[in-house]
Amino acid sequence: MGAVLRFAVEIVAWVAAPWALWGWSPWVAVAAVVVLVGLPTVFATPGDKANVIVPVSGLGTILLTLLQFVTAVVAAAFAWNRWVAVAVAVLVVAAIVAQGPRWRWLWHARLVR
């Protein structure tokens, strides 16, 4: 369930960030999506993901996940009406709770070479 909620939040972040930023700068909106999709694709903790391009410690993966979660909440607040933003915030809280076991494992995952 945690992976499903995390993926739902990621999709919200990928949609809400460019939606919120487009009026300010289309270039920044596109760059936001590249960062939100690209960083977790490139940087990952061995054992958490099957294909790791650049290995990082568990803390790095936790921080990248938190970047997605914060982006989803903040961008939804700017992009959409209040009720949608509240629903996104509830989704993020549920995802954080569901991430507990994974984050505990990641917290102790050290980068070993």
N, C-alpha and C positions, 0 to 999 in steps of 0.2 A: 504493500500500500504506500510505503514511503517513497518508492521510486515513481509511482504514478503521480502522487501529489507534487513531488519535486519537478517532474516533467511538465505538469500543468502550470506550475509557477514559471518555469522557464519559457514556455510558450507565451504566457501573459507578458513577461518581460520583453520578449522578442517583438511582440506586437505593440505594446504600450509605449515603449521607449521611442521608436521612430514616430509613432503617432503624436506623442507629446512634443517631440523635437522638430518635426517637419516644418512648422510655421516659422521657427527660428532659423533653421538652416537644414536644407535637405542633405547636405554633405555630412553634417554632424549626425543626423538621423541614421544615415546609412552606416557611418562609422560606429555608431552605438550597437547596431545589430552585428557588425563584424566583430566587435570586441566581445559582446555577450555570447556569441556562438563560437568564436575562434579561441578565446582563452581556455575555456574548459575542454575544447577539442585538443589543443596542443599540450596543455599542462594537466597532468593527472597523477594520482597516487597509484603506484603498482599494487595490484591486488584489489583495487576498487574498480578498475576498468580493464577490459581485456587488452586493448591496444593503447599503449602509453608511448607518446612521442617524446615528450620531455617530462621525466619523472620529478615530482615534487613531494614534499612531506604531506602528511595528512592535514596539517594546519593550512597548507596552501589550497588544498581542495575545499576545506571548510570555508575559507575566505572567498574563494570563487563562487561557492554556492550562496554565501551571504550577499555577495555582489548582485547575483541574480534576484534574490529575494527582495533586497532593498530597492533595486531598480523597478521591480514589478509594482511595489506599493507606491513609490514616489511617482513613477510615470503614470500609473493608473489615476492617481489623484489629480494630475495635471491634464491628462488626456480625456477622461470620461467623467460622467456625473458622480455625485457623492455616493449613491447606492452601489454603483459598480465598484468604486474605489473601496468601499467598506467590504464588499464581497471578496475582493482581491486580498484585502488585509486578513480576513478570516481564513481564506485559502492558505495564505502564507503562514499564519499561526498554526494551522493544522499540519502543514508540511514540516514546520520546525519541530513540532512534537513528534511527528512520525520519523524524523531524521535522527532522533535521539540515539538509537543503537548504532547507526552508521557513524555518526559524529563521535561517539565514544571510541569506536574502533579507529577512526581516522585520527583522533587526538593522540592515540598511542602509536600510530603508524609512523615509523621513522624511515627516512630515506637511507637504504642500505645499498652499497655498491660493492 
